[in-house]
Amino acid sequence: MDETSLEGTTFEGRVAHGYFVLSKAAGLFVDAKKGPVLLNYGLDECRFTKPVYPGATIGVRFTCKEKINQEKKSEDDVAKGIVKFLVDVYDETGETVALATILTMVKKRNQEDEL
C-alpha cells in the first residue's frame, strides 16, 4: 500500500493488514513438529481491534475454549475432534490488536477416549 491511500483515514501511517498480523501470530503458537493436530479447520469471530504499525512487537495469549468430539466416518478412521482456541494478539503495550477463535482438528491421544 502507498502512503497516499491513508489520506482521510484514522491511521497515523502504514499499518499491517489484519490477516498478516494473525498469520504472524500463528507462528508464535503453531509447532511444526508432527503432533496431534491433523489440520486447521477454520476461523470464527475474527476482529482486528487496533492498528499495528511497522516496528510493533506482538505476542499471543492462547486459551482453549471448547472441545467437540467428531464421529468416526468409518471403522478405519482415527478418533478425533475439533478444539476451539481463543487467540488474543496483543502489542507491546499489552493492548489487544486482534481476537479470533481458531479451530483445529486433532487426533485423540487415546483412540478409545473422549477429547
N, C-alpha and C positions, 0 to 999 in steps of 0.2 A: 504494500500500500504506500501511497505517497503522502507527504505532509499536507498537501493542499486538500486532500479528502477529509481532513479533520476540521476544516473551516466550518463554523456554525454548530459544532458539536460540543458536548460537555467534556471531551477528552483534552488533557493537557499536552499530549504528544502521541506518538505512535503507541499502539497497545498490541499485546499479544492476542491473537484470536483465541476465544474461549476454548474451542476444541483442541487447540495446540496446548494450552495450559493443562487441560485434562489429560492429554496424551503424555505430556511430560510428567505429570503427577503419577500416571500409571507406572512409569519407570521407577518410581520410588517404592511401589508396593508389589510389583509383579516379579516373581522369582522365575528365572528362565530354566531352572532345573526341572527335570521331569518329576511330576508330583501328582497330587490328586486332581488338579484342575484339568478337565477334559477339553473345555472350550469356554470362550466368552459368550455369554448367552444374550446379553443386551444391556441397555442403559435406560433407566427410568428417572423421572423427576430431576432433570438436569437444569441447574441455574448458574449463571455467571453473575455474581453479585457485586464485584468490584473490579475495575480495570487493573491489569498487570502491565506495567511499563518495562521497557528494556532495562536489564540490570537488576530487576527484582529477584528476591530469593523466595522460593515456595517450599512448603512442607505439606505433609498429609496426615490427617487423623483418619484412621481406618477402623470401622466398627461393624461387626456382624449384626444385621437387623433381623434376619429371618432365614430359616432353613425349610425347604419344601421338598418332600420326597417325590421321586418320579417313579412311575410304574415301569417295570421291565417290558420291553416290546416283544421279547422272545425269551426262551429259556437260556439262550446263549448270551443275552445282553448282560452288561455289567450293572450292578446295583449302583445307583447314582441319585443325585438330587441337585436342586438349584439353591445356591446360597446368595442372599441379597446382602450387599455390603454398603454402608453409608460411607461415602468418600467426601471428606471435608478438606478442601485445599485452602491453605492459608498463606499469607505473605509474611514478610519479616516483622511486621507489627503485630502478628497474631490474628489479624482480621481475616475472615473467610472471604475468598475471592471466587470460589466455585463450590457447589454442592451437587452431588449426584448419587443415585443408587445404581451400583454396578451389580449385574447378575452373572454368576459363573456357574457352570455345570461341573460338579465334582464327583469323582468316584468315591464311594464309601470305603472307609478303611477296612471294615469287616463286611464282606459281601452278604452277610446274614443280618446285619444290624441296621437300625434307623440312622439317619444323618446325625 
